[in-house]
Amino acid sequence: MNRLLTVFFRITLSGALLGLPALASAQVTAAAGYTPPDDTPAIRVGVTFFGDYTVQQAPKIKDADGNDVTLNSFNVGRTYINVTGNITHNIAFRITPDITREIGTGSSLNGSYTFRLKYAYAQFNLDDWLNPGRTGSWVRLGEQQTPWVDFMETVYRYRFQGMIFEDREGFLSSSDAGAAFHYNFPGNYGDVHTGFYNGETYTRPEPNDQKGFMIRATLRPMRSHSVFRGLRLTGFYDHDAYVKNAERSRGIVAVTFEHKYLNASFDYLAATDQTSVTKTPVDAHGFSVWATPRATNGWEGLIRYDELEPNTDVSGKRKRVIGGVAYWFPHQGNVSTSLLFDVDQLTFSDFATPQPTQRRYALHALVNF
């Protein structure tokens, strides 16, 4: 499957890049009555907050005195301060710190929330040359969103409950340092997002000379249909290495659907990890399927099932079922506020060493401004 994905994306990327010289030379000449773009520098500040109260019904834990108790806690899962802006209409930027729980042994901050950098990049917009009259084509340099997670989270808006499948299972990250290119196909038929990244995610520095190449291509085959214009077909490929000649690769194919009353998705993952040339490669397969049916009064359901076989040469599968009900408060613009009550259950089947079922009940809150 990885070979097929590689050929598919090379063809897609080659087609997009071959058209760049002609497009760049065809910049639109200003017509009579043309209003020049606004190049006034601007800066904007926003916030994102994830909070929850979670009860871990199973398994029970033991407290300091050895009593069997039901773990429950109030948590702050995420806080962003988003600083975005424009230097000119062609140059933009974003700087976003995130919080994380400090767990370093011996640290004076052990147990505290600390800020770390999540996004920090410069963006050079290419719409004047590639998309006259449209937006969405750019080059970015710095710590930025990765192609797959960024795409999927525009469809799946429940990251405040938990990450998407590939991120939650540790195969991909939402952010990494690198250089990326994004292009919107004419006629709203889809887009391509590709780039070279350190491959170590935003949480770790680059330890060697290996870089990750990621590419996502999305097609919207029925973009003019009244119902099925929300249908998109997507492929993603990530080729990297832990060290020289020790492969780290991920291939994903997906079908997503967006509608006024329903968002839904199915995606399939195939991954290979070889942490050293002295180690045997480990192949993993898995899939995720979810749906979020919703009414027009703010109420929405969440149904999700993930299944992962972490090593195809060894028996054992992890299966996660999520069910919940959310209320999205009415707002104008891109502001979002929501409350979600959900049940999240993780089971382990066919492992050589039995593992207990994990079951959590939670009330989650989202504020995004």
C-alpha positions as CSV (number, residue, x, y, z in Angstrom):
1,M,0.0,0.0,0.0
2,N,2.9,2.4,0.8
3,R,4.2,2.0,-2.8
4,L,0.8,2.9,-4.2
5,L,0.5,5.9,-2.0
6,T,4.0,7.0,-2.9
7,V,3.2,6.8,-6.7
8,F,-0.2,8.6,-6.2
9,F,1.3,11.5,-4.2
10,R,4.3,11.9,-6.5
11,I,2.0,12.2,-9.5
12,T,-0.3,14.7,-7.6
13,L,2.6,16.8,-6.4
14,S,4.4,16.8,-9.7
15,G,1.2,18.1,-11.4
16,A,0.8,20.9,-8.9
17,L,4.4,22.0,-9.0
18,L,4.7,21.8,-12.9
19,G,2.0,24.4,-13.1
20,L,3.7,26.9,-10.7
21,P,6.0,28.6,-13.2
22,A,3.2,29.4,-15.7
23,L,0.9,30.5,-12.9
24,A,3.6,32.7,-11.4
25,S,4.2,34.4,-14.7
26,A,0.5,35.1,-15.2
27,Q,-0.1,37.5,-12.3
28,V,-3.3,39.4,-12.9
29,T,-2.9,43.0,-14.2
30,A,-4.9,45.5,-12.3
31,A,-8.1,46.5,-14.2
32,A,-9.9,49.8,-14.2
33,G,-11.5,50.4,-10.8
34,Y,-9.2,47.9,-9.2
35,T,-9.0,48.2,-5.4
36,P,-5.5,47.3,-4.1
37,P,-5.3,44.9,-1.2
38,D,-5.0,46.3,2.3
39,D,-1.3,46.2,3.4
40,T,-1.9,47.8,6.8
41,P,0.0,45.7,9.4
42,A,-2.5,44.0,11.9
43,I,-2.2,41.8,14.9
44,R,-5.0,39.8,16.6
45,V,-5.1,37.9,19.9
46,G,-7.3,34.8,20.6
47,V,-7.7,32.2,23.2
48,T,-8.5,28.4,23.4
49,F,-9.5,26.6,26.5
50,F,-10.2,22.9,27.1
51,G,-11.4,21.8,30.6
52,D,-13.0,18.7,32.0
53,Y,-14.2,16.8,35.0
54,T,-13.4,13.1,34.5
55,V,-14.3,10.0,36.5
56,Q,-12.3,6.9,35.9
57,Q,-14.8,4.2,36.7
58,A,-12.5,1.4,35.7
59,P,-10.0,0.3,36.7
60,K,-10.0,1.3,40.3
61,I,-6.8,2.7,41.8
62,K,-5.2,2.5,45.2
63,D,-4.7,5.7,47.3
64,A,-1.7,6.3,49.5
65,D,-3.2,4.1,52.2
66,G,-3.9,1.3,49.9
67,N,-7.7,1.9,49.6
68,D,-9.5,1.0,46.4
69,V,-10.9,4.3,45.1
70,T,-12.5,5.7,41.9
71,L,-10.1,8.3,40.5
72,N,-11.8,11.6,39.6
73,S,-10.3,14.9,38.8
74,F,-10.8,18.4,37.5
75,N,-8.4,19.1,34.6
76,V,-7.2,21.8,32.3
77,G,-6.4,19.9,29.1
78,R,-5.3,22.9,27.0
79,T,-5.0,26.6,27.0
80,Y,-3.7,28.5,23.9
81,I,-2.9,32.2,23.5
82,N,-3.1,32.7,19.7
83,V,-1.2,35.7,18.4
84,T,-1.8,36.1,14.7
85,G,-1.4,38.9,12.2
86,N,-0.3,40.3,8.9
87,I,2.8,42.4,8.0
88,T,1.3,42.9,4.5
89,H,-1.4,41.0,2.7
90,N,1.3,38.6,1.5
91,I,3.1,38.0,4.8
92,A,1.4,36.6,7.9
93,F,2.5,35.0,11.1
94,R,1.3,33.0,14.1
95,I,2.8,32.4,17.6
96,T,0.9,30.1,20.0
97,P,2.1,28.9,23.4
98,D,0.5,25.8,24.9
99,I,0.4,24.3,28.4
100,T,1.7,21.0,29.6
101,R,1.9,19.3,32.9
102,E,5.5,19.3,34.2
103,I,6.4,15.7,35.4
104,G,10.2,15.9,35.5
105,T,11.7,14.1,38.4
106,G,13.3,16.5,40.8
107,S,12.0,19.6,39.1
108,S,10.8,22.4,41.3
109,L,7.9,22.7,38.9
110,N,6.9,19.1,39.1
111,G,3.1,18.9,38.9
112,S,2.7,22.4,37.7
113,Y,1.3,23.6,34.4
114,T,4.1,25.2,32.2
115,F,4.0,27.0,28.9
116,R,5.7,25.6,25.8
117,L,5.7,26.7,22.2
118,K,3.2,25.0,20.0
119,Y,3.1,27.1,16.8
120,A,5.5,29.8,15.6
121,Y,5.7,30.4,11.9
122,A,5.9,32.9,9.1
123,Q,3.5,32.5,6.1
124,F,4.0,33.8,2.6
125,N,0.7,34.0,0.7
126,L,0.9,33.0,-3.0
127,D,-2.6,33.9,-4.0
128,D,-1.6,36.9,-6.1
129,W,0.3,34.5,-8.4
130,L,-1.4,31.1,-8.0
131,N,-5.0,31.9,-7.0
132,P,-6.1,35.3,-8.3
133,G,-9.4,36.2,-6.7
134,R,-9.1,33.2,-4.3
135,T,-7.2,32.4,-1.1
136,G,-5.5,29.4,0.5
137,S,-2.2,29.0,-1.3
138,W,1.0,29.7,0.8
139,V,4.4,28.7,2.0
140,R,5.1,28.4,5.7
141,L,8.4,28.2,7.6
142,G,8.7,27.4,11.3
143,E,6.7,25.3,13.9
144,Q,3.4,24.7,12.3
145,Q,0.4,22.4,11.7
146,T,1.1,19.0,10.1
147,P,-0.9,18.1,6.9
148,W,-3.0,15.2,8.2
149,V,-4.0,16.4,11.7
150,D,-4.7,19.9,10.6
151,F,-7.0,18.7,7.8
152,M,-8.9,16.1,9.9
153,E,-9.5,18.6,12.7
154,T,-11.4,20.9,10.4
155,V,-13.9,18.1,10.0
156,Y,-13.7,16.5,13.5
157,R,-14.2,19.3,16.0
158,Y,-14.0,17.3,19.2
159,R,-10.3,17.6,20.0
160,F,-11.4,18.9,23.4
161,Q,-12.6,15.4,24.1
162,G,-9.5,13.7,22.7
163,M,-7.2,13.7,19.8
164,I,-7.9,12.1,16.4
165,F,-7.0,8.4,16.0
166,E,-3.4,8.7,14.6
167,D,-2.4,11.5,17.0
168,R,-3.9,9.7,20.0
169,E,-2.1,6.5,19.2
170,G,1.3,8.3,18.8
171,F,1.7,7.9,15.1
172,L,1.5,11.6,14.2
173,S,1.6,15.0,15.9
174,S,-0.4,18.1,15.3
175,S,2.7,20.3,15.1
176,D,6.3,20.1,13.9
177,A,9.1,22.4,12.7
178,G,9.6,22.5,9.0
179,A,8.9,24.1,5.6
180,A,5.5,23.5,3.9
181,F,3.5,24.3,0.8
182,H,-0.2,24.4,0.4
183,Y,-2.2,24.8,-2.8
184,N,-6.0,25.0,-3.4
185,F,-7.1,23.5,-6.7
186,P,-9.2,25.7,-8.9
187,G,-13.0,25.3,-8.7
188,N,-12.9,24.1,-5.1
189,Y,-12.0,20.6,-6.3
190,G,-9.6,20.0,-3.4
191,D,-6.1,20.9,-2.2
192,V,-2.6,19.6,-1.6
193,H,-0.5,20.2,1.5
194,T,3.1,19.0,1.6
195,G,6.4,19.8,3.3
196,F,9.6,18.7,5.0
197,Y,9.7,18.5,8.8
198,N,12.1,17.5,11.5
199,G,9.8,14.6,12.2
200,E,10.3,14.7,16.0
201,T,7.1,16.6,16.7
202,Y,7.0,20.0,18.6
203,T,7.8,18.3,21.9
204,R,11.4,17.2,21.0
205,P,14.5,18.7,19.2
206,E,15.9,17.2,16.1
207,P,18.5,14.6,17.1
208,N,20.1,13.8,13.7
209,D,20.1,14.5,10.0
210,Q,16.9,12.6,9.1
211,K,13.9,14.7,7.9
212,G,10.3,13.7,7.4
213,F,8.5,14.2,4.1
214,M,4.7,14.6,4.4
215,I,2.0,15.0,1.8
216,R,-1.7,15.1,1.9
217,A,-3.9,15.4,-1.2
218,T,-7.7,15.8,-1.1
219,L,-10.2,15.7,-3.9
220,R,-13.8,16.9,-3.8
221,P,-15.4,14.9,-6.7
222,M,-18.9,16.3,-6.4
223,R,-18.3,19.9,-5.4
224,S,-21.4,21.3,-7.2
225,H,-23.9,18.7,-5.8
226,S,-26.3,20.1,-3.2
227,V,-25.8,17.3,-0.8
228,F,-22.6,15.4,-1.7
229,R,-20.4,18.5,-2.2
230,G,-19.2,17.8,1.4
231,L,-17.8,14.4,0.3
232,R,-14.0,14.4,0.1
233,L,-11.4,11.6,-0.7
234,T,-8.0,12.0,1.0
235,G,-4.7,10.3,1.0
236,F,-1.7,11.0,3.2
237,Y,1.9,9.7,3.3
238,D,4.7,10.4,5.7
239,H,8.2,9.0,5.1
240,D,10.8,9.5,7.7
241,A,13.5,7.6,9.6
242,Y,14.5,7.3,13.2
243,V,18.2,7.0,12.1
244,K,19.7,6.4,8.7
245,N,18.1,3.3,7.0
246,A,15.6,2.8,9.9
247,E,12.2,3.6,8.4
248,R,9.3,5.4,10.0
249,S,6.4,5.7,7.6
250,R,2.6,6.2,7.7
251,G,0.1,5.9,5.0
252,I,-3.6,6.9,5.4
253,V,-6.6,6.9,3.1
254,A,-9.9,8.5,4.2
255,V,-13.4,9.4,3.2
256,T,-15.0,12.4,4.9
257,F,-18.4,13.9,4.6
258,E,-19.6,17.3,5.9
259,H,-23.3,18.4,5.9
260,K,-25.5,20.7,7.9
261,Y,-26.9,17.8,9.8
262,L,-23.9,15.4,9.9
263,N,-20.2,15.1,9.8
264,A,-18.7,11.7,9.3
265,S,-15.4,10.0,8.5
266,F,-13.6,6.7,7.9
267,D,-9.8,6.4,7.7
268,Y,-7.4,3.5,7.5
269,L,-3.8,3.6,8.8
270,A,-0.8,1.5,7.8
271,A,2.4,2.3,9.7
272,T,6.0,0.9,9.8
273,D,8.5,1.6,12.6
274,Q,12.1,0.5,12.8
275,T,13.8,2.3,15.6
276,S,17.3,1.0,14.6
277,V,18.9,-0.9,11.8
278,T,19.5,-3.6,14.4
279,K,15.8,-3.9,15.2
280,T,13.1,-5.7,13.3
281,P,10.5,-3.4,11.6
282,V,7.1,-3.3,13.3
283,D,4.0,-3.0,11.1
284,A,0.8,-1.6,12.6
285,H,-2.7,-1.3,11.1
286,G,-5.8,0.4,12.3
287,F,-8.9,2.4,11.5
288,S,-11.2,5.0,12.9
289,V,-14.8,5.6,12.1
290,W,-17.0,8.4,13.6
291,A,-20.1,10.4,13.1
292,T,-21.5,13.6,14.6
293,P,-25.2,13.9,13.8
294,R,-26.6,17.3,14.9
295,A,-29.8,19.3,15.1
296,T,-30.2,23.0,14.2
297,N,-30.7,24.1,17.8
298,G,-27.1,23.4,19.0
299,W,-27.4,19.8,20.1
300,E,-25.0,17.3,18.6
301,G,-24.1,13.6,19.1
302,L,-20.7,12.0,19.0
303,I,-20.2,8.4,18.0
304,R,-16.7,7.0,17.4
305,Y,-14.9,3.7,17.2
306,D,-11.1,3.2,16.9
307,E,-9.3,-0.1,16.4
308,L,-5.5,-0.6,16.3
309,E,-3.3,-3.7,15.8
310,P,0.0,-2.2,17.1
311,N,2.1,-5.1,15.8
312,T,0.8,-7.3,13.0
313,D,3.3,-10.1,14.0
314,V,2.0,-10.3,17.6
315,S,-1.6,-10.9,18.6
316,G,-3.4,-8.0,20.3
317,K,-5.8,-5.2,19.4
318,R,-6.8,-2.0,21.2
319,K,-10.4,-0.9,20.7
320,R,-11.9,2.4,21.8
321,V,-15.5,3.3,21.8
322,I,-16.7,6.9,22.5
323,G,-20.3,8.1,22.8
324,G,-21.4,11.5,23.9
325,V,-23.9,14.4,23.6
326,A,-22.8,18.0,23.2
327,Y,-24.4,21.4,23.2
328,W,-22.9,24.2,21.1
329,F,-23.8,27.6,22.3
330,P,-25.0,30.1,19.6
331,H,-22.4,32.7,18.6
332,Q,-21.5,34.9,15.7
333,G,-18.4,34.4,13.6
334,N,-15.8,31.8,14.4
335,V,-16.3,31.8,18.2
336,S,-17.0,28.4,19.7
337,T,-18.3,27.4,23.1
338,S,-19.5,23.8,23.9
339,L,-20.2,21.4,26.7
340,L,-19.9,17.6,26.0
341,F,-20.8,14.7,28.2
342,D,-19.2,11.5,27.0
343,V,-18.2,7.9,27.9
344,D,-14.8,6.7,26.7
345,Q,-14.0,3.0,26.9
346,L,-10.8,1.3,25.9
347,T,-10.5,-2.5,25.7
348,F,-7.7,-4.8,25.0
349,S,-8.2,-8.1,23.2
350,D,-6.0,-11.1,22.5
351,F,-2.9,-9.6,24.2
352,A,-0.5,-12.2,25.7
353,T,-0.6,-10.2,28.9
354,P,-4.2,-9.4,29.8
355,Q,-5.0,-5.7,30.5
356,P,-8.0,-4.3,32.3
357,T,-10.7,-2.3,30.5
358,Q,-10.5,1.5,30.9
359,R,-13.7,3.4,31.2
360,R,-14.1,7.1,31.8
361,Y,-17.1,9.4,32.2
362,A,-16.4,13.1,31.6
363,L,-17.9,16.6,31.2
364,H,-15.8,18.5,28.8
365,A,-15.8,22.3,28.1
366,L,-14.5,24.2,25.1
367,V,-14.0,28.0,24.7
368,N,-12.4,29.2,21.5
369,F,-12.3,32.9,20.6
